[in-house]
């Protein structure tokens, strides 16, 4: 059963958190959702997690679902929000797992909460904007490129692009579409929930991705697993390679033929990796 909770922050914001307790708990994992999503824990992984004694905790990032907007937030701000939720739930140490736009936020927690984060998994995640030696936009699908270039131009330009944008099926590979037609159709549902509330959370996410993150991925010392599909059209695999080169503790699983969503087929193996880390 998913148990929701509201956590108050000192600046007056409220975070909506979720908790999925399990019997014989071995590990708590904080889930970091993608863009645009809400933060309910990854439903397709709950049965495998229960078998492994993994407790999920997650939250709606500011501006999504039941969490108060936090305009101007950077990626690093996730660490303070996660620490506040962990304190409220009396969780001292935990792992983090993020997919897509959740990946940088998971890495922020690993970098900035080194005494609490025991390991991190980042799947299909982008590298920092302006990363040395990386052609950041190369290989990103057409609509994604337009969206992120608008983010570079600023909030007003991004809001105009997002207000006029429509779903582009070409951003996904055939393997992605097959995954979305199966268990990972859950992602489409929670993306729909996020979109129904407006573009505010997505705007703040995109602006944060192309601004300074507030931390250096090289500062992560906990074990890190990077999982990326080499056919990804949303965040090309070059981003995963860059992060693997930058993070000294990182291991990279580059999955042949997998896209942005279909790579989640490796998620159960990633949970086993967390238990071993």
N, C-alpha and C positions, 0 to 999 in steps of 0.2 A: 504494500500500500504506500502511495506517495503522500507524504505529510507536508503540507505547505506551512510556512512560517513567515512572519514579517519581522525584519530586523531594522532598527532605527540607527541612523548614522548621526554623528555629532553635528553635522551641518544641516540637519533637518530632513535629509532624504530618507526614504524608506526603500528597502530591498525586499523583494519577494523571493524567498528561498524555498527549496524542496529537499526533503530527506526521505530516503528509502532504506530504513533499517533492515537488517538481515539477522538470522540466527547464526551463531558461531562466527561472529565478525572477525575477519582477518585483516582487512584493509578498508579505509575510507578513501574514496576517489571523488574529487570535485570535478564535475563536468562543466566545460566552457563551450557554450553554443556558438554556432556560426551566424552569418549575416545574410538575410534577416531571419531570426528564429526567436522563439521564447525559450526559457531555460529549463523546461521539464527534463528530467534525466532521460537518457537514451533508451526508449522503450524496447527496441529490438535486442538490447543487451541485458535486460533485467533477468531473464531466466538463467542465462549463463553466469551472471554476477551472483545470483542467489546461491547457485551450486558452489561457487568459489568463495563464499563468505565476504563478498565485496559490497560494502554500503555506499550508495551514491548520495552525494549532496550536490546541489546546483543552485543557480539563481538566474533570474532575469537580469541581464545587464541593464544599466540605467537607460531609461527611455523605452524599454520593452516591457510588455506584460504588466505586472503589478509593481515595477520598480520606477521610482521617481527619475525623471530626466536629469542628466548632469552635463549640460552643454559645456564644451571645452575639455571634457575628460580626455586623458591620454590612455594609452594601453596600460601603462604602469599602474593606473588607478585601480585596476582590478585586484591588485595585491591587497590594498587596504580594505576593499569590500569583502574579499574572501576571508581575510583575517577576522573581520567583524562577525561574519556568519559563523566561522569556526568557533570563535569565542562564545557566541550566543548558544551554540549547540554543544559546547564543552568538548570540542575536538582539538587535541593538541597537535598531532602530526597526521599528515595525509599525503596522498598522491594527487596529481592533477592530470586531466586528459581533455584536450580540446581538439575540435575538428574545424577546418577552414578558418574563418575569422576568430574562432575560439582558440586556435593554436597559439598566436602571439600572446593572448591573455593568459594562457596556461604557462607559457615561458616567463611571463612577467612575474607570476607567483613564484616560480622556481628560482628566479634571480633575486627577488626582493624579500622572500620569506625563507631563507636558506635553513633556518633552524626548525622549520615546520614541514616543508615539502620534501618528501623522501624520494620521489621520482616523478618524472613527467613524460607524458606522451603527447606529441603534437602531430596531427594528421592533416595533410593537404593544406599546410599553412604558408602564408606569404612571409618573405623576408622584409626587413625594414626598408622603407622607401629611401632610395638613394644609396643602397648598399654598394660598397666598393666592389667593382668588378662584375656587377650583375646588371644586365639589360632588363630592368624591372618590368617593363610592359611587354617584352617579347614573348609571344605565344599565348597571351591572354585573349580570350574571345572578343569579338567586336563590341558587343554591348558592355562587357565588363571593362574594356579599355575606355569606352566613352564615359562610363560612370566614374572610374577612378581618375581620369584626366580632369573631369569636372570637379572632383574633390580637391585636386591640386589647385584649381582656380578659385576655390572657396565655397562657403556655405550656400550663397545665393545661386551660383552656377550649378552646384550639385542638386539643390532642391528642384531647379528647373528640369534637369535631366531625369531625375527620379520620378517627378510628377508626370512626365510624358512617356516613360519607359514601359515596355511590355515584356512579358516573359519571352526569352529567346531560347528555343529548344536546342539551337546549335551550340550552346555553351556546354552541353553535356555530350559525352560519347555514347555509342550504342550500349556499352556496358553500364554506363550510368543510368540510362533509361530503363534497362532491365532491372537494376537494383531498386530504382524508384517504383517500379511496378510490383516489387516484392516487399519484403519486410521494411526496407528503408524508405518506402512511401511515407513513413512516419515523418521524415524530414519535410516533405511537401505539406503535410498537415500543420506542423508547427510553424512553417514559414507563412502559411496562410493566416494563422492566428496572429502572427507578428504584423503582417501587412494590413490586416483588418483594422489595426489600431493607428495606422498612419506611418509616415516615413521617418519620424523623428529619431528612433533608435538607429535606423540604418544610416541616416545622415551623420550622426555622431560617431558611429563605427567607422564609416569611410573616411571621415576627416581625421580620425585618430590613426588610421593605417598609414596615411601619407604625411603625417606630422612626426616630429621626433617622438619615439616611443616612451622615453623616460627611463630607459634602462638599456644595457648592452647585452644581447644574448650570450656573449662571451663570458659574462659574469655568472652564468649558471654552473654550479658545481655538482648538483645532484645528477644521478643517471638520467639521461634523456633518450627517448626513442622517437625518431622522426619517421613517419610513414607517408609515402607519397606514391601516387600512380604516375608512371612515365608518360601516360597519354592525357594527363589532366589539362583541360582547356580553360579552367577557371583560375587556378594558380599553377603555372607550369612547374615541372619538376626541378628546373634550375633553382627555384627558390629553396626547395628542400636540400639540394646539394650545397647551396651557399650556407644555410644554417648548419649543416653537418660539418662543414669546414670551419665554421666560426665557433661552435660549441665543443670544447675539448672533451666533454663527457658524453657526446652524442653518438648514437648508433643509427644508421639510416637503413630503412627497409624500402627499397625502390621496387615497386611492384609492376612487372611488365604487363602492358596492355590495359592497366587499370586507369580509370578516370577519377574525377573529383569525389564522386559518391561511391562508385563500385569498390574503391579501395577500402571502404569500411567493412568489406568482407574479411579483412585482417584484424578487425577490432577484438575479437575473442582471443586471438593469439597475443594481441597487445596487452590484454588484461592478464594473461599468464606471465607475460614479461614483467608487468608491474609487480606481481606477487613474488617474482624471483629477484627483483632489483634490490 
